[in-house]
Amino acid sequence: MPSTLLTLRIDQIPVSERIALVQEIWDSIAIEAGNYPLTFAQRNEVDLRLANHEANPHAAFLWDQVEAEALMRLNR
């Protein structure tokens, strides 16, 4: 049987801990990301986003700002 939210009982973990778990999972995937080359469409999207950022770098937000606002909203 495949692992799921319910079979692993992840739904019973507090939301803040689930967020931390997701981050750990994402970080573990990122380590192996080099093993899976981007598709042509993905590469085009990356190039487009990079060009947009270079054209207007002040439109981006720092991760610390995004994370702080998300956690603030979560804890309301």
N, C-alpha and C positions, 0 to 999 in steps of 0.2 A: 504494500500500500504506500503510495507516495506521501511525503511529508506535507502537511497543510497547516494553516493557521490553527485549525481546531485540533488536529491530531497531536500537534506539538504543544497545544494549550497556550499558544502565544497570545490569544485573545484575553487571557487572564492576567497578563503582565501589565503593570501601569503604563499609560501612554508614553510618559517620558522615557521609560526603559525600552519600550518598543522602538521609539525614535532612535535611541542610542544603538539598539540592535541593528536596525536598518542601516545606520551609518557604518557599523562594523562590516556588515555584509557587503555594502557598496564598496567600501575600501578594499575588501578582499577580492572583489571582482576587478576593481581598477588595477590591482597588482598584475592580474593575468590578462588585462585588456590587450596588451601588445601581441598576444597569441592569436588574436582575431582581427584581421585587417578590416578596415572600413570598406563598405560597399561604395560604388561610384556615387550613388545618391547621398550617402552619409558624408563622403568627402566634399561634395559640392555644398552641402549644408554647412559644414565646418568652414569652408572657404568663404561662403556668404556671410556667416556670422562674424568671422574675423574681419572681413572687409568693413562690415557695418560698425564694428567696435573701433577699428582704426579710424574711421571717418568721424566718429562721435564718442570718444572714450569716456566722456563725463556722463554719458547716459547709463553707465553700468553702476551697480551697487557692490560694495565690498561684502564678502561672505559674512563677516562679523555683524554687519548691519542687518542683513537678511535673516540670519539665525536669531539675533536678538529680538527682532520684530516678531518672528514666528513663535518664539518661545513666550514672548509677552502675550500674544494673542491666545496661545494655548493655555496659559495660566490664568486667564480672566475668569 
